[in-house]
Amino acid sequence: MSDRTKDKTYDEFYNVVNMTPSELEDWLDTYKSKSVGKDSNDVESIGHKSGRKIINIKRKKNDELTDTNYDHMYEVIGYVHRNSAQKPKSDIKESDWRYSLKNWGHDPCKEMDC
């Protein structure tokens, strides 16, 4: 990944991940967080694993980020954009849609009134 692409990925990642590491850490400890999405081994969802990686990334300094970190940041950006576009018409505050996005570090209620 070129330095320019890394800079763009870094900026976009910090734009879409609107939860702090401590907010995300607290969220991942909740039943609601663990209630959405399952991994193939039915132990921990992909989103839940992603949330733990996001915490690690956000606690690093920019010059400490690895190519693997940038790859995950890129994955998070894509997930948040794709799933944000699928907003349900019903109340989102207590929705699986919101819970899933929060596992990926994005709380849509921070951007809208819910």
C-alpha positions as CSV (number, residue, x, y, z in Angstrom):
1,M,0.0,0.0,0.0
2,S,1.5,3.4,-1.0
3,D,2.0,6.1,1.6
4,R,-0.8,8.2,-0.2
5,T,-3.2,5.3,0.1
6,K,-2.2,4.7,3.7
7,D,-2.9,8.4,4.5
8,K,-6.3,8.2,2.7
9,T,-7.2,5.0,4.5
10,Y,-6.1,6.5,7.9
11,D,-8.2,9.6,7.4
12,E,-11.3,7.6,6.3
13,F,-10.9,5.1,9.1
14,Y,-10.9,7.8,11.7
15,N,-13.9,9.4,9.9
16,V,-16.1,6.2,10.0
17,V,-14.9,4.9,13.4
18,N,-16.7,7.3,15.7
19,M,-16.3,5.4,18.9
20,T,-13.4,5.8,21.3
21,P,-11.3,2.8,22.3
22,S,-12.9,2.9,25.8
23,E,-16.5,3.2,24.4
24,L,-15.8,0.3,22.1
25,E,-14.2,-1.8,24.8
26,D,-17.2,-1.2,27.1
27,W,-19.6,-2.0,24.3
28,L,-17.9,-5.3,23.4
29,D,-18.4,-6.4,27.0
30,T,-22.2,-6.2,26.6
31,Y,-24.7,-9.0,25.9
32,K,-26.1,-6.9,23.0
33,S,-22.7,-6.7,21.3
34,K,-22.3,-10.5,21.6
35,S,-25.8,-11.1,20.4
36,V,-25.3,-10.1,16.7
37,G,-23.5,-12.0,14.0
38,K,-21.7,-15.3,14.5
39,D,-18.5,-16.6,13.1
40,S,-18.3,-19.9,11.4
41,N,-17.1,-21.6,14.6
42,D,-20.1,-20.0,16.5
43,V,-17.8,-18.6,19.2
44,E,-17.3,-15.0,18.4
45,S,-18.7,-12.9,15.6
46,I,-16.4,-11.4,12.9
47,G,-17.6,-7.9,14.0
48,H,-16.7,-8.6,17.6
49,K,-13.2,-9.7,16.6
50,S,-13.0,-6.6,14.4
51,G,-13.9,-4.4,17.3
52,R,-11.0,-5.7,19.3
53,K,-8.6,-5.1,16.4
54,I,-10.0,-1.5,16.1
55,I,-9.2,-0.8,19.8
56,N,-5.7,-2.0,19.2
57,I,-5.3,0.2,16.1
58,K,-6.7,3.3,17.7
59,R,-4.3,2.9,20.6
60,K,-1.3,2.9,18.3
61,K,0.6,6.0,17.1
62,N,0.4,6.5,13.3
63,D,4.0,5.4,12.8
64,E,3.4,2.1,14.7
65,L,0.7,0.9,12.3
66,T,1.5,-2.1,10.3
67,D,0.3,-3.2,6.8
68,T,-2.0,-5.6,8.5
69,N,-3.5,-2.8,10.5
70,Y,-4.0,-0.8,7.3
71,D,-5.7,-3.8,5.7
72,H,-8.1,-4.1,8.6
73,M,-8.8,-0.3,8.5
74,Y,-9.7,-0.7,4.9
75,E,-12.0,-3.6,5.7
76,V,-13.7,-1.6,8.4
77,I,-14.3,1.4,6.1
78,G,-16.0,-0.9,3.5
79,Y,-18.1,-2.7,6.1
80,V,-19.3,0.6,7.7
81,H,-20.2,2.1,4.3
82,R,-22.0,-1.0,3.0
83,N,-24.0,-1.5,6.1
84,S,-24.8,2.1,6.8
85,A,-26.5,2.1,3.4
86,Q,-28.8,-0.7,4.7
87,K,-30.4,1.4,7.4
88,P,-33.8,-0.1,8.5
89,K,-36.9,1.9,8.3
90,S,-37.9,1.0,11.9
91,D,-36.4,2.3,15.1
92,I,-32.7,1.8,15.0
93,K,-31.7,2.5,18.6
94,E,-32.2,-1.1,19.8
95,S,-31.6,-2.8,16.4
96,D,-29.3,-5.5,15.4
97,W,-28.2,-3.2,12.5
98,R,-26.9,-0.6,15.0
99,Y,-25.4,-3.3,17.3
100,S,-23.5,-4.8,14.3
101,L,-22.1,-1.4,13.3
102,K,-21.1,-0.6,16.8
103,N,-19.1,-3.8,16.9
104,W,-17.2,-2.3,13.9
105,G,-16.6,0.9,15.8
106,H,-19.4,3.0,14.3
107,D,-22.4,4.2,16.3
108,P,-25.0,5.6,13.9
109,C,-26.8,7.2,16.8
110,K,-23.9,9.6,17.1
111,E,-24.8,11.0,13.7
112,M,-28.6,10.9,13.9
113,D,-31.3,11.5,16.5
114,C,-32.2,8.1,17.9
